[in-house]
Every structure is written in structure tokens, then in C-alpha cells.
């Protein structure tokens, strides 16, 4: 278990109800960390069909309800994603967590903004019917993909690359953050952990929990870090330990790092 106490821990895109949701690992990760604030940054559910929730999915929700108990002194924040639409009232009663469209807070002299990120994805915003159809087809692929979910995860990665467009979400988030006069902006939606900085705004994407690598964000007095959760060797051959990676790639025309992956950022 981590000995550090983080001010904030952020995870997104767990997609409970999906057969490739890594809910068990997400619950274990939360138990292994200590934090004063937890932000569930959207798409915690795959859709509105609670009948698809498995035992590990319910256990995750049960642990969130436990964390939201005032005696725990943990602030739990749920930021609505495009897959969570229509669940706000249900979730408020089910796990005792208030749901926001976006959430702002101050820490260590900096202003922070958490917003899921689909707002900056023109395809998702302008093609709600096609997005819903894509979700349905993806769930059917998951049911057919019995051995390791390899094919459905491959489709998920293609969807993230071609439809969600990591660099476009980053550009839109940074522009919006400047309008809101915040120093750091945090998004999910793309399922791809990423960090970059432009025009005085630091952008972080928390990645997702349906495909490796499984990633989450922490914030403390030393800065912001994106962690890769690899679990324990006895759980899964693909997960061995926690590791923080560092690298970046080429920038797009807006000056935002295109498809940049995650690195430790201090300050």
C-alpha cells in the first residue's frame, strides 16, 4: 500500500457493464492508495443497463459508497461522461456521490478543472446516434471475444484513435481551461494517458480501465503524476508492478503534443 497521502486521485473510463471493464483492478488500486479527494472523471458506466453489471462491478460501487461516508473524510466527486448521461440522480442515491458536469478546485496555489473531455470531441457531440450504435456493436463484440478480449480491445483502441482524437481533445481542453482561467485541466474520454502543456495550461488525461495500460492520476505538493497500475503477478501475467513512464512525441499545429503519452510532471 502506498505510504503517501495524495491530495487528489483521478480515474476515468472504467465502463462498468462492459465485459472488458477492469473493475476488480480499479477497486484494488483505490484500496492501495491514500487520498483526500477522489475524482471519478466520467464514463464510469458503459451504458444505462444495470443488468450487465457483474459482481466485481458492484463491489467497485460498494467501495465508492464506503469512501463517500463522511467518517472517511474523503471527498468523492463524480464528473459526468458521455456514457454516464442519465445516471446522475441514480448515482447520487446509489453511492451517495454528487455528480457534476465539470468540477473546479484549488490546490497548492493553482486552479484545477476536471471535465470528461467528450465536449471537445466533435464526432461524439455531433453524432450521438452513431456513437450509441458504436457502443452497442462494441458490447456485442465483447460477448463474442471469449479469449482475452483481444479483438474487442483492439477495436476500442481504434475507436479512441480515430473517433476520440486525443490531440483534439487536448487542444479543446486547453482552450477551455484558458477561458476558465485555470492552471491545470484533467480529462478522460480518449482512453489514452497523456500530458502536455500549452500557453501556460497543463493538460493531463487519466487514460482508462478497459485495456492495458491501466492508468490513474495523482496530485500532491510535489506535482501531478500519471501512474500505470500493473497489479500483482498472481492476478494476471500482464500486470507486475506499478511503473511511471516518461516520453513525449511530435506536436500538432496547435502546439499541443499530439498523442503524447504520459510522464511525471512536477511543479
C-alpha positions in Angstrom: 0.0 0.0 0.0 1.2 3.5 -0.8 2.6 5.4 2.2 1.9 8.8 0.5 -1.3 10.7 1.1 -2.3 12.4 -2.1 -4.5 15.4 -2.2 -6.4 14.1 -5.2 -6.6 10.8 -7.1 -8.3 10.7 -10.5 -9.5 7.8 -12.6 -11.8 7.6 -15.6 -13.4 5.4 -18.2 -14.0 2.2 -16.2 -17.1 1.4 -18.3 -18.9 -0.7 -15.7 -21.2 -3.1 -17.5 -18.7 -3.8 -20.2 -17.1 -7.2 -20.3 -13.7 -5.7 -20.6 -14.1 -3.3 -17.6 -11.2 -3.8 -15.2 -13.3 -3.1 -12.1 -11.5 -5.5 -9.8 -8.1 -4.0 -10.5 -9.6 -0.5 -10.1 -11.0 -1.4 -6.7 -7.7 -2.9 -5.6 -5.8 0.2 -6.8 -8.1 2.5 -4.7 -7.5 0.3 -1.7 -3.8 0.5 -2.1 -3.7 4.3 -2.2 -4.5 7.1 0.3 -6.0 10.3 -0.8 -8.2 13.2 0.4 -10.2 13.6 -2.8 -11.3 11.1 -5.4 -12.5 12.3 -8.8 -14.3 9.8 -11.0 -13.7 11.5 -14.3 -16.6 10.2 -16.4 -17.7 7.0 -18.3 -17.6 5.0 -15.1 -20.6 3.2 -16.7 -20.7 1.8 -20.2 -24.4 2.4 -20.6 -27.7 2.6 -18.6 -28.2 -1.2 -18.5 -27.5 -2.2 -14.9 -28.3 -5.8 -15.8 -24.8 -6.0 -17.3 -23.1 -5.2 -14.0 -21.1 -8.2 -12.6 -20.1 -8.9 -9.1 -16.7 -7.0 -9.4 -18.6 -4.1 -10.8 -21.0 -4.0 -7.8 -18.0 -4.3 -5.5 -16.4 -1.3 -7.0 -19.6 0.7 -6.5 -19.8 -0.6 -2.9 -16.3 0.6 -2.2 -17.1 4.1 -3.7 -20.1 4.2 -1.3 -17.8 3.3 1.6 -15.4 6.1 0.6 -18.2 8.6 0.4 -19.1 8.0 4.1 -18.3 11.3 5.9 -16.4 9.4 8.6 -13.8 8.5 5.9 -13.1 12.2 5.3 -12.6 11.6 1.6 -14.3 14.0 -0.9 -15.7 11.9 -3.7 -16.6 13.7 -6.9 -18.3 12.2 -10.0 -17.8 14.1 -13.2 -20.4 13.0 -15.9 -19.1 11.4 -19.1 -20.9 10.9 -22.3 -21.7 7.2 -21.3 -22.9 8.3 -17.9 -25.7 10.6 -19.2 -29.0 10.0 -17.4 -27.3 8.4 -14.3 -26.8 11.5 -12.2 -29.9 11.1 -10.0 -29.4 7.3 -9.8 -25.8 7.6 -8.7 -26.5 10.3 -6.2 -28.8 7.9 -4.3 -26.9 4.6 -5.1 -23.5 5.6 -3.9 -24.0 8.9 -2.1 -21.9 10.9 -4.6 -22.9 14.2 -6.2 -22.5 14.3 -10.0 -21.0 17.4 -11.8 -20.7 18.3 -15.5 -17.3 19.8 -14.6 -15.5 20.3 -11.3 -13.1 23.1 -10.2 -10.9 23.2 -7.1 -7.8 25.0 -5.8 -4.7 23.3 -4.5 -1.1 24.5 -3.8 -1.9 27.9 -5.3 -3.1 26.5 -8.6 -6.6 26.3 -10.1 -7.7 22.9 -11.4 -10.5 21.8 -13.7 -11.8 18.3 -14.2 -14.1 17.7 -17.3 -14.6 14.4 -19.0 -13.5 15.6 -22.5 -16.2 14.4 -24.8 -17.2 18.1 -25.1 -14.2 18.6 -27.2 -14.8 15.6 -29.4 -16.9 16.9 -32.4 -17.8 13.4 -33.6 -19.2 12.3 -30.2 -21.1 15.6 -29.8 -22.5 15.8 -33.4 -23.2 12.1 -33.9 -25.0 10.9 -30.8 -26.9 8.1 -32.7 -23.7 6.8 -34.4 -21.9 6.9 -31.0 -24.7 4.9 -29.4 -24.6 2.4 -32.3 -20.9 2.0 -31.9 -21.3 1.3 -28.2 -23.9 -1.4 -28.9 -21.7 -3.1 -31.5 -18.7 -3.0 -29.2 -20.7 -4.8 -26.5 -21.7 -7.5 -29.0 -18.0 -7.9 -29.9 -17.1 -8.3 -26.3 -19.6 -11.2 -25.9 -18.1 -13.0 -28.9 -14.5 -12.4 -27.8 -14.0 -15.0 -25.1 -10.2 -15.5 -25.1 -8.6 -12.5 -23.5 -10.9 -9.9 -25.2 -8.1 -9.2 -27.6 -10.2 -8.3 -30.6 -12.7 -6.0 -28.7 -9.8 -4.2 -27.0 -8.2 -3.7 -30.5 -11.5 -2.2 -31.7 -11.6 0.0 -28.6 -8.1 1.3 -29.4 -9.1 2.1 -33.0 -12.2 3.9 -31.7 -10.1 6.0 -29.4 -7.6 6.8 -32.1 -9.9 7.7 -35.0 -13.1 8.9 -33.3 -12.0 10.5 -30.0 -8.8 12.0 -31.4 -6.5 12.5 -28.3 -4.8 15.6 -29.7 -8.1 17.3 -30.5 -9.5 16.7 -27.0 -6.3 18.1 -25.5 -6.4 21.2 -27.7 -10.1 21.8 -26.9 -9.5 21.3 -23.2 -6.6 23.7 -23.1 -8.6 26.4 -24.9 -11.5 25.9 -22.5 -9.1 26.0 -19.5 -7.7 29.3 -20.6 -11.3 30.7 -20.8 -11.9 29.4 -17.3 -8.6 30.8 -16.1 -7.3 27.6 -14.6 -3.8 26.3 -14.5 -4.4 22.6 -14.9 -7.1 20.7 -16.8 -7.8 17.0 -16.4 -9.8 14.9 -18.9 -10.6 11.2 -19.7 -12.6 10.0 -22.8 -9.7 9.1 -25.0 -8.6 6.0 -23.0 -5.1 7.2 -23.6 -2.9 8.6 -20.8 -1.3 11.9 -21.9 0.2 15.1 -20.6 1.2 18.3 -22.4 1.4 22.0 -21.8 0.5 24.9 -24.0 0.0 28.7 -23.3 0.5 28.3 -19.6 -2.0 25.5 -19.1 -1.0 22.0 -18.2 -3.2 19.2 -19.6 -3.5 15.7 -18.2 -5.5 12.7 -19.5 -6.1 9.9 -17.0 -6.4 7.1 -19.6 -8.8 4.3 -18.9 -9.6 0.9 -17.3 -10.7 -1.3 -20.1 -7.3 -2.0 -21.7 -3.6 -2.0 -20.8 -2.0 0.1 -19.6 -4.4 0.9 -16.7 -3.6 4.4 -15.6 -4.7 7.0 -13.0 -3.6 10.5 -11.9 -2.4 11.7 -8.5 -1.9 15.3 -7.3 0.1 16.3 -4.3 2.5 19.0 -3.2 5.2 17.6 -5.5 3.0 18.0 -8.6 1.0 15.7 -10.9 1.9 12.2 -11.8 0.3 9.7 -14.2 0.7 6.1 -12.8 0.4 2.8 -14.6 -1.3 0.2 -12.4 0.1 -3.3 -13.1 -1.3 -5.1 -10.2 0.2 -8.2 -8.8 1.9 -11.1 -10.6 -0.6 -13.7 -9.3 -3.5 -11.8 -10.7 -2.6 -11.6 -14.4 0.6 -12.3 -16.4 0.3 -8.8 -18.0 0.5 -7.0 -14.7 3.5 -7.0 -12.4 4.1 -3.7 -10.5 3.4 0.0 -10.6 5.5 1.9 -13.0 5.8 5.5 -14.1 6.8 6.1 -17.7 8.2 9.3 -19.4 8.2 10.2 -23.0 6.6 12.6 -25.5 6.2 12.8 -29.2 5.6 15.4 -32.0 3.4 18.4 -31.7 0.5 19.3 -33.9 -0.3 22.6 -35.5 -1.8 24.0 -32.3 1.4 23.5 -30.3 -0.2 20.7 -28.3 1.7 17.5 -28.1 -0.1 15.1 -30.5 -0.6 11.6 -29.0 2.0 12.4 -26.4 2.0 9.7 -23.7 2.5 10.2 -20.0 5.3 11.4 -18.0 5.9 12.7 -14.4 5.3 16.4 -14.2 6.4 18.3 -11.1 5.6 21.8 -10.0 
